[in-house]
Amino acid sequence: MDGMDEIRFEGRVAVVTGGGRGLGREYALFLAARGATVVVNDVGTGIDGRGASSSPARAVAEEIRSLGGEAVADVHDVTTADGARALTAAALGAAGRLDVLVNNAGISILRPLGELTDEECRRVLDTHVGGTLNMLRAAWPHMVASGYGRIVNTCSDALFGSTGLSVYAAGKGAVLGLTTSLAAEGAPHGIRVNAVVPIAATRMSLEALQGDAPMTALLTDAFPARHAASVVALLAHESVPCTGQLLHAAGRRVGRIFLGATEGVLWKEDHTPESVRDHLAAVRSTDAFHTPDSVGASMAFSLARLGIGGTRPLALDLTTPAAAPAPGNEEPSAAAGV
């Protein structure tokens, strides 16, 4: 164990969405083997999000129990807010708490933008963005109340871009924003929010290869799904030292994916489109860069480059005040009707 205590989850309750197959199944099995009570959520859809079956979730829960672990199956649809709330309530009802949330549910419809229908776009975004956001909103109040939570979202190499990935990548970009922003929001409450970026041989990834035998063999041999589970387990554990991070789980290689800001070019006078063009290589150069961990840190970095102030992150309150009730919709006062 590299000289460290084994990572265990006794007394912890973990929800794994999309836990009936592929990566989700590996996560559920691994967490249960390390002592967690696992709520295996899966609606049992096809790769493209159509259809439904309770069999995958039930099979994995039964597999965990047959191995001596504790698990319950759940088939609520997290693409709806009601479904996410029902799943959260089921976890709390079955185990009395919710410590870990692994947002893994996903579907795959990979075609050029002009070939996707409106309904297909909605289906992809409802699953990746809606499913993640719905579960975060459902679980968040309970984690805040308990002063503890570990959330593992799922991003993708699609963030780097490729033909046919536009809407899928858009969904994962939204998950990236949720991860970094909620990491900051959750820190005062003992909640750590990170994301895994897995490369693995799963139903979705293998279908995307469209029968390419050499690539299928390479993906299967080099990137078995089980390798991502140890990364997720670390991010789900109470001892995880980071928040707001994306860990790249690529077979036996684990790395970090991050947003960075280059040093850029500082003009003495106002720049023009032509001057930006002529210095674009220096603007884009990654020889020197920073990785701000908040909007305030990014602002401070820019101000420091401009020679204004230091590098200390700015204390910004960017929340929008709650909207006042629309005229005629005010809540009645206690004296109303007296």
Stockholm file with secondary structure:
# STOCKHOLM 1.0

chainA/1-338         MDGMDEIRFEGRVAVVTGGGRGLGREYALFLAARGATVVVNDVGTGIDGRGASSSPARAVAEEIRSLGGEAVADVHDVTTADGARALTAAALGAAGRLDVLVNNAGISILRPLGELTDEECRRVLDTHVGGTLNMLRAAWPHMVASGYGRIVNTCSDALFGSTGLSVYAAGKGAVLGLTTSLAAEGAPHGIRVNAVVPIAATRMSLEALQGDAPMTALLTDAFPARHAASVVALLAHESVPCTGQLLHAAGRRVGRIFLGATEGVLWKEDHTPESVRDHLAAVRSTDAFHTPDSVGASMAFSLARLGIGGTRPLALDLTTPAAAPAPGNEEPSAAAGV
#=GR chainA/1-338 SS CTTSCCCCCTTCEEEEETTTSHHHHHHHHHHHHTTCEEEEECCCCCTTSCCCCSHHHHHHHHHHHHTTCEEEEECCCTTSHHHHHHHHHHHHHHHSCCCEEECCCCCCCCCCGGGCCHHHHHHHHIIIIIHHHHHHHHHHHHHHHHTCEEEEEECCGGGGCCTTCHHHHHHHHHHHHHHHHHHHHHGGGTEEEEEEEEECCCHHHHHHTTTCHHHHHHHHHHCCTHHHHHHHHHHHSTTCCCSSCEEEEETTEEEEECCCEECCCCCSSCCCHHHHHHTHHHHHCCSSEECCSSHHHHHHHHHHHTTSSCSSCCCCCCCCCCCCCCTTCCCCCTTTTC
#=GC SS_cons         CTTSCCCCCTTCEEEEETTTSHHHHHHHHHHHHTTCEEEEECCCCCTTSCCCCSHHHHHHHHHHHHTTCEEEEECCCTTSHHHHHHHHHHHHHHHSCCCEEECCCCCCCCCCGGGCCHHHHHHHHIIIIIHHHHHHHHHHHHHHHHTCEEEEEECCGGGGCCTTCHHHHHHHHHHHHHHHHHHHHHGGGTEEEEEEEEECCCHHHHHHTTTCHHHHHHHHHHCCTHHHHHHHHHHHSTTCCCSSCEEEEETTEEEEECCCEECCCCCSSCCCHHHHHHTHHHHHCCSSEECCSSHHHHHHHHHHHTTSSCSSCCCCCCCCCCCCCCTTCCCCCTTTTC
//
